[in-house]
Amino acid sequence: MTDDKQREATGFQEQAAYDETIDLRTDFVMVYGLNDSTPERIARWREAGYRVHLMTGISWGTYQDYLDGRWDGSDHWADAQAAGDGSPILHGKSTDIPYMVPTFSFTEYLVQKLRPIIELGVEGIHLEEPEFWARAGYSESFKREWQAFFGEEWQPPHSTPEAHFRAGQLKQHLLSRSLDRVTSVLRDEALKLGRQVRFYVPTHSLLNYTQWQIISPESRLRTLPSIDGAIAQVWTGTSRTPNVYAGKVAERTFETAYLEYGIAQDLTRGTDRRMWFLHDPIEDHPDRTWEDYLANYQRTLVASLLHPGVSRYEVAPWPNRIFNRPYLREGSTERQPIPPDTATSYLIAMNSLRDLDQPEVRWANEGPRIGVVLSDTAMFQRWSPGGDSGHYDGLQDALALEGREQLHFSDFYGLALPPLYEGQKVWPVQLENVLDTPDALDDVDVLVLSYEFQKPLAPGIHYALAGWVNRGGSLLYVGDGADPYHEIRSWWTGRYDTCVDHLAEALGADPKHDGIQPIGAGRVRFLPTRPADFTESPERAAELVAAIRELAEAGGHSWTPTNWLSVQRGPYLIGAVLEEAGGTHVVEGNYLDLLDPQLGLVTKRELGPGELTWLRDLSYDDEPLLASASRIVDWQQTDSTLQFTSEAPRGVQVTTALRTPTEPKAIRPTTVVPHYNAGILWLHHPGDPTGTHIELDF
């Protein structure tokens, strides 16, 4: 297990001052927020041995000096995002922290606010959550930006589909423009000082932003030259957002997280930029139970590990709220601190994540690789005439919301969930990437596309898709042409009835033909159905599966339905029994259970619907260090001795599992409690971030 901090495999963000109870011993820390305490907090975390980054919000934050005129003598509340009634859209439950329209003046303010940070020697700056609400677009500053960008008078974003789509385009442009300016100027100033500072954007997935009706740069981040990567902010709060399958509305945290992490990879896939996957042991909703937090954390954790293309992780936001705040327990109305076993479980996972950069990857099911297309433009279509753009940010009870079918985003989930519940490898594909990434579809065998909830921004997208099909790809287009956004002004207007007609022309296909059409070495089928219809019943879901399967088999791929979604990454077996698929799956072998705070042995386990696992295969290699709730450093081993230092937050109980040929004759210090069985030595001791030095004699 590597101890190389240079790779920055694991990190966390924290706004609290350094404290030994939240010293997770990861490779780096992101000190959060800009205030008078920032320099001191940076210095203290660095003193504790961390590589130090800084994180702050780019669309919201404690920017009252800008809003009230202290910065330049002018009031800037007109730069707050505004809803249709003119009221500012506020962050969370705050009363004076609005989401901002990223005007030129606000962008310049951010540059000046961040400039002093360069001199503090941070290695990275994270500008998190560039967000513009779909229900916004009514402030005076946005109206001016509209006129400057489109060269015509502002239109209320909820007056027509075209106005809403164009408002989305402008919102994305403004956010991208601001990010480009801030990062480019600050990078230049850092270079003048002889410093290298990297810039990252922590952002929700395109799937979540679309579902929650928020606009963000997403694929545009790939075009910004000063951006070095991103953090995929996927966690329980985003992934438990309900969706519909087989007519049932439900939280599907594991499946949704799996799809969210899947699309997030496309922010950096095919580039040399970094991607971290976020996990959150709690969530923003403060009234869940410890049991709920742990179960859903493990669902998102395992979902992320099923994407072996990423091996860097933000292990937690806000460890202070995890380890130092009380929450409810099931069956109790009293809030209690974190249960000891829960704390140990979290730390085992966090420390094991440093070892996921494994060269050998084996999937349990070698069936077809299915891509479901998602475009940035889906964020621009989250309103229907006669409806409204609602507000949901994970803090409400989504299952109790009335009239929120829009939140379910059934046009997408209707395409993605049916093949996923067949146990196939399904992941979303960023449509815009086919324009500038020649290998964007190399890992896809069957591509599922619909323009009933999104649109292609350029005709070149269709030529790229046609080339892929001609080389052997299988394309399923799904849509009935009923989407009112087909009527907007765009590049296809006047020459084609809809953008689908241009797609068919590029392919050399007949969009009205029923059945598979051969195209070069590949094939296409047009299915004249509204995507959301496939969420209505098991029978409708089966119709879509049959169409995808037919294309896959026509392309020479075998299709084996299964309830088991699993991958082995080096010595790590990760898997889940898909709940809606039903049935059980039996895992047999010689394993250590990484989701068990005691790191128990597993030789046979039967998993039921919705159950998941993360196991360390003991037969894979002969490595002596198997797993630990601590960071193990200074490892020294001879034929008769072993010594190392175990670093962990104060207040947690550390469990470490080692492979040793015999039971040790002596263990120091005496605070370490051993247990030996079947060649495995378990050690238990209290956590200490400065390190517990352990010596074993054999």
N, C-alpha and C positions, 0 to 999 in steps of 0.2 A: 504494500500500500504506500503510495508516494507521499513524500512530505515536502514536495517542491512548491513553494509559495509563488514562484515566478509565473506559473501557469494560471494563477488566480482561478482555480477550479471551484472554490466555494467562497461565498461572502454573505454579508447581511447588511441591512440598513438600520440605523438607529439615530433618533433625535435626542435621547437621554444622554446624560454625561456617563463616562466610563464607570462601570460597576462590576465587581467580580462575579456577581450572579448572572450577568448577561454577557460574559466574556466567552463566546462560543468557540474560540480558537480556530476560526476559519482562516483562509489565506488573506482575505482583505475585508475591510469594513467600509461602508458608505455612510459617512457622517451626514446627517440630514439637516437641512435648513440653513438659512443665512440670518444670523443675529450676532449680538456682541459676544456670545459664548462660543461661536464657531471656531476661532483660532485655538482656544484652550481645549476644546473637545478633540480637535484634530491632533493636537500635540499629545494628549493623554492616550488616545488610541494608538498612536504611533509608538509611544513609549512602551505599550503593552505588546509590541512586536508585530503589529499589523501593517500591511500595505494599505494606505489610506486614500480613499476616493471621497468625493463630495456629491450629494444628491439634493436636488431642489425641484419644485414644481415649475414648469414653464407656462402653464395655463392658469394656475392659481397659486396662492401663497400669501404670506404676510407682507403684502405690498401696499400697506396703507399710506406710506409716505408718497407713493406715486398717485394713489387715488385721491388723497385729500390736498395735493398741491405742494407738499413740503419739498418734493424733489426739484420741481422747476417753476413753482409759483402758479401752476395752472391745475384746476380741478380736472380729474380724468375719469370720473364715474361714467362718462359717456362711452368709455372703452370697455365697460363691463358687458358681457353677453346679456342680451335682454330677450325675454319671452314676448309673446304676442301682445300681452297687456302692458308692455313697457317695463315690467319689473325686472331687476337684475337676477340672474340665475346664480345662486350661492352654492358654495362647496359644502357638502355634508349638512351639518346642523348649525353652521356658522351664521353670523348676522352681518359680517363685514368682510368676508373673503369671497368675492365673486370670481367666476370664471371670466377670463379676459379675452377680448378681441385683440389678436396680436398685431396691433398697428405698428407703424414705424417708430412712433414715440415710445410705446411700451417696450418694443424690442431694444431700443437704445438704452432705456432704463435697465433692462436685464443685463446688457453688456456692462454697464457701469457698476451694477450691483455685484456681478460676478468677477470683475477685473481684479479686485484685491485677493481673491482666492488663488489666483495664479502664483502669487508670491509666497503662499503658504506651503507650496511644494506638494500638493496632492497629485496623484498619478492619473486620476481619471475624474471627469465631471459627468454626472448623470442628470439629464434634464427630463424629468419624468412626466408622463401623461399629457402630451399635447392633445387637448380635447376641445371640441366645439359641439355643443348640444344641437341635435336636429331641431329641437323646438325653439332654438335661438335664431337670430338674424334680424332683429328689430331695433337694434341700437343705432344711434346716429352715426357712429364710426363705421359700422358695418354697411350702412346705406352709402356712405361715401366710398368705401372700398368697392362696393358693387359697381358704382358708376365708373370708377377708375379702371376696373378689370374688364367689364363687359361693354363699356362705352354707351350705356343706355340707363334710363331711369330704374331705380330700385323697384323690385316687385316683392310683395309680401311672400315669404317662402311657402306659406300654406294656402296660396291662392290657386295654383295650378301644379300639376306634376312637373311641368317644365321649370317653373320657378323654384320648386323644391330641389330638383336635381341640380340646377345651376347654383343655388345657394350652397349645396353640398360641395360642388366643385370649388367655389370660392373659399369656403371654410378650410378645405384641405390645402389650397394654395397659400392662404395666409399663414397657417401653421407651419407649412414647409418653408416658406420665405423667412419666417422668424427664426426657425431652427438653423437654417443655412447661415443667416447673418450672425447670430450669436456665436455659433461654433467656429465659423471662419475667422471672425475678428479675434476671438480669444485664442485660437490656435496661433494666429500670426503674432500676437503679443507674447505668447509663451515662447515662441521660437526666437523672438528678439531678446528674450532673457536667457536664451540657451537652454530652455526646458522643453521636454516633450510631454504634452498633456493629451490624453485620449478623451474622446467625447462619446457618450452612449445615451441611448433613449430607452428608458424603461416604459413599456407601453402594453396595454391590454392587447389581446389578440384581435385580428380583424373580425373573427366570428363573434366575439363578445361585444365589441364596439357596435357592430351592426345590430346585434340582438338588443342591446341597451339603447340604441338610437343616438349614437355619438359619432362624430366625424373626427378622424385622425389622419396623419400622413400615411401610415402603413407602408405600402410599396414605394411611396415617394422617398422614404428614408434611404433606399438603395441608391438614389440618384444624388444624394447630398454628399459632397466629397469629404467633408470634415467629420462625418459620423463614422465611428469605428466599430459600432455594433449596437446591440439592444439587449434588454431583459424582457423576456416574455412574462408579463404579469398575469399569470393564470393561477387561480387559487379557488378555494371552496366558494367564496362569495360570487365569483363569476360562473363557476361550473355547475352550481346547484340551481341556476336559473332554469325553470321548467321548460320542457318541450313536449312534443306529442309524438307518440309511436303507437300504431295499431289502435288508434282512437282513444288512447289513455294519456292524459296530462300528468306528468310526474317529474320530480327531480331525477336526473340521471347524471349524477356528479362525475362518475368515472368515465362514461362514454363521452360526455360533453368536454371534459378536460382532455381526453385523448384527442378529440378533434381540434380543440383549441391549441394544444401544443403542436399539433400537426401543421396547422396553417402558420403558426408563429415562426416555424423554422424557415419559411420562405422569405423572411426579412433579411436573412444572411446567407441562405443556401447558395452555393456556387460562387461565394466570395471569400476573401480572407478576413472578413469581419467576425467579431465574437458574438456568440449568443449564449446567454444564461437562461435557464428555466427557473422561474420562481416557484417556491412552495410556501404556504403559510399555515403553520400549525394551529392558528386561531382563524379568525376572519373579522371583518369590520363589524359585523352584527354582534353586539355584546351580550346577548341574552340566550345564546345556545348553551348546551352543557359540555363539560369536559369530554364526555363520551361521544357526543356529536362532533366536536372539533376533531378528535383523534380519528374517528372513523372516516370522516370526509378528507382529512389531511392524507390519510393513507390511500384513499381513492385517487386523489390528484397526484400523489407521489408515484404510485405504480403506473398511472397513465403516462406520466412524463418519461418513465424509464422504458416504456415501450417504443420510444423514439431514439434509437441508438446513434443517430447522427449528431446528437447534442450530449456533451458530457461536462458542462459547467452549470453551476446551480447557485441561485440566491436561496440559501437554506431557510431564511426567515426575514420578513420585515418586522421590525419592532420587537426584538426579544424581550424588552422590558415588559410589554403587555402579556407576553407568554409566561415568563417565569416569576413575575412580581405582581400580578393582578389576580384577584379571585374571580371565579366563574361558578356557575351552577353545577351541581351534580344531578344525575338522574334520580328522581324520587325525593329530592330535597329542594327546599325553597331558599336555603342559605348558600351564599357564595363561599367558595373554598379555594385555597391556593392549589397550585398544580399538583396532582397526585404524583407521588414519587415514581411509580412505574411509567406513567405518561411522560414525565421528564426524561427518564432513561431511554424510552422508546424514541423520542424525538432526537436525542443526541446520538443514538446508534445510527439512525438514518442519516443525519447530517454529516457524520464522520465517514460513513461508508460511501457517500456520494463522491468523495475525492478519488475513488478507485474505479469510476465508470468509464474511463477512457480505455476501452478494451478493443484490441484489433480483431478478435474473433466474434462474429455475430451469427447466430443461427435462429431462424424462425421455426416455430412448431408447425405452422401451416405454410407450405411453399406455393400457395395458390396465386391467382392473378393479383397484381397491384392495381388498386382502383383509386383514381383521383377524382375528387368532386370539386369542380371549379368554383372559386369564390373571387370576386373582383372588388376592388375599392369602391366601385360605383354602387355596390349593394348598400353602402352607408348613405348614399344619396337618395335612396328610394324607400325610406322607412316611414312613408306617409301615404295614405290613400285618400282620394277625394271624398269628403264627407266625414273623415275621421280626424284624429288629432295626433300629435307626437307626444306620447306620454312621458312620464318620468319614472325611471327605475334605476337604482344604483346599488342594489344588493342589500340595502338596509331594511327593505320592506318584506313582508311575507308574500312572495310572488304567487303562491298557490291560492291566496285569499283575494287577490286583485280581481275585480270584476271587469269584464269587457276588455281584457288585455291579450286577445288572441294575437295581436301584432307582436307582443313580446316573445311569442313562441317561435317565430321565424320558421314557420313550417315549410316554406318553399325550399329552404336549405336542408333542414333535418329530414324532410320527406325523401330527399335524394341520398343522404348520407347514412341514416340509421338502418334502413333495411339491409344493405349489404354488410354493414358492420355486425349486425346481429346474426349473420350467417357465419361469423368468425373470419371474415376476409380482411386482408390488410387494406384499410381504407384511410385515406388522409386527404384533407382539402389541398387544393393547388391554387396558388396566386396567379390569376389570369394575366396580369400585366407583365409577369416575369418572362413570358414566352417571347416578348419583344427584344429583350437584351441579354437573355441567358440561353445560349443554344442548347444546353443540356437540361433545360427546365423540366422536360417531360421524359427524360431518359429512364426514370424509375417508375413510369406509369405504363400499364398494359391496356387498361380501359379507362377512358376519360368520360365523365358525366358532366354535361354542360346544359345550362338553361339561361335564357335571357328574360325570364319572367320576373326576376327580382334584381337584375343587374344588367349592365350594358357594356359592350366593348368600346373603349375610348378611341381606338384607332383601327383602320382597316388592316394594318399590318398584322394584327393579332390573328386574323383569319388566315392569312398566308402562312404564318408560322404553324397554325393548327393543321392546315392542309398539307404542309410539308411533313409533319409528324405522322399524319394518317397515311400518306403515300409511302412512308418508310416502314409501315407495318403496324401503326397504332390503330386502336379501335375506339371510335367516338360515338357516344350516345347523346343525341340532343333531345331534351325534354321541354316541351312548351306548347301551349295552345294559342299563343298570340293575343291573349286577353289583357295583358299588362298595359295599363294606360300610359306608362312611360315609353312605350314604343312610338308614341306620337311626338316626342320632344324633338326640338331642332338639334340635329347632330350631323355627322359626316355622311350618313346614309340618306338624309332627308332629300326627297325629290327624285333620287335615282332608284331607290328601292323602297318597297312598302315598309319593311322592317330590316333590322340588321341581320336577321336570320337569313333573309334572301341573299345577302352578300356572302354569308358563310357558305351557303349552298353553292353559290357561283364559284367561290374560291376552291371548293372541294370538287366541283364538277358533278354535283349530286342533285337529285330532285327532292326538295323538302316535303313534297306531298306523297312520295312513294312509301308504301307500307312494307317494311321489311328491311333486311340488311342489304346495303349497296356496296359492292367492292370498289375500292378507290386505291389504285396502285397496288402496293403490297398490304394495304390495310382495308378498313371498312368503316361505314357509318350507318347509323339508323336514326331516323327522326321519329320521335314518339309524341304525338299530338295531345299531351295531357298536362294539366296544371300540376307542378311539382308537389304542392301541398296536398293534393288528393291522395298521395301515397302514405299519408299519415293517418288516414281515416279508419283503416281496419287492417287486420292481418292479411286479408285477401288482396287488398290494394298494394300492401308492401310486397307481397309475393309476386305481383305483376311486374314490379320494377326489378326485383331480384332475377326473375326469369329473363328479362330483356338484357340485363347486364351479363348474366351467365351465358346467354346465347352468343353474345359478342366475344366474351372471353374464350369460350370453347372454339368459336370460329377462328380465333387467333392462335389456337394450339395450346391453350392453358387449361389444365384440369381444375375442377371446382369441387371441393369437398366441404360441405357444410359442417361446422363445428361450433361448440359453445365455448371453446378454449382459445383465448387470445394470448399468445405467449412468445417471448423471445429469450434467448440465452446470450448474455454479454460476458464473454470470458467465463469466470466462475459463478456468475450471478444468473439465476433463473428468475424471471419476472413473468407473472401471468395472472389472468383473471377469468373467472367463469362469467360470461355475459348473462346478466340477470334475465333479460327478456327471452333469451334463447332457452332457458330452463336446463334441467339436468344437472349432473355433477361431473367432476373430473378428478381423477386420482393421480397424485404425484408420488412416485416411488424413487428412492435413491438414498444417498447419505448426505444430509444437508444440515446447515445451521439456519435457524429462522431469524432473519433480520428484523422482522416486525414484532418479535417477542422480546420484552425488556430483559428476559433472562437468557436470551440467545440459545434457546433450547434446541436439541437435536430432533431432526425429522427424518424418519425412514419411510413412512407412508402417511399420506394425508389425503382425505377426500374433501374436496371443496364443493360447496353448494352454489346455487345461483347468487350472483352478486359478490361472492367471496373472492379474495385476491391474495397474492403471496409474493414475497421477495425472499429468496433463499440463496445461501452461499453453498455451492457445490463442493463438498469436502474431497471428492474423488477427482476434481479437476486438476489439482496441482498439490505440491507439498509445502506451500507457503506456511511459515509458523504463525504469523499474525493474521487472524481470521476476521475479527470484527471487534469494535470497541465503541463505547459511548464517549470516549475521550480521543484527543489527538495524541498519538504515540510518536515520540521523538527520541533522539539519542539512543537508538537501538544498538546494542552491542551483545554479540553472542559468541560463546566458545563451546567446546565439547561438554563442559561441566557447569557453565554459568550462563545466565541471561540477565541483562539489566536494560532498563529503558525508563523513560519519564512519561507519565500519563497526565495530560493537561485537559481540564474540563471546568465548566463553571462551578463556582462555589454553591453548595446547596443541593447538587444533584448526586444521585448514587450511580457510580460508574460500574458497568459490567464490561469485562474484556474477555474474549475467548482466544486462546492460544492453542496451537498444535504442539505437543511435547511428547517425546518418546516414553517418558516415565513421569511419575508424580514427583514433584520437587522435594528434596530433603529439607530445605529451609527456604522461607520467604521473609523478606524484609521490605517495608516495616510491618509491624504486628497489626497495624490497622487494616491490612489487606486480608480479606477472607477468601480462602481458596475452595475450589471443588473440582475433583478430577474424575473423569469417566471416559472410557473408550478412546483414550489418546487425546482428549480435549481437556484443557485446564481453564476453568473459569475463575476470574479474579474479581472481587467486589471491594470497592473502597469509596470514601467520600471524594467528591470533586474538588480540585484546587487548580485555578488557572495558572498559578506559578509553577505547577508541576508536582506530582507525587513520584519520587524516584523509587523504583521497584527493582529489587534484586532477587534472583532465584538461583539456588544451588541444586545441582542434580547428582 
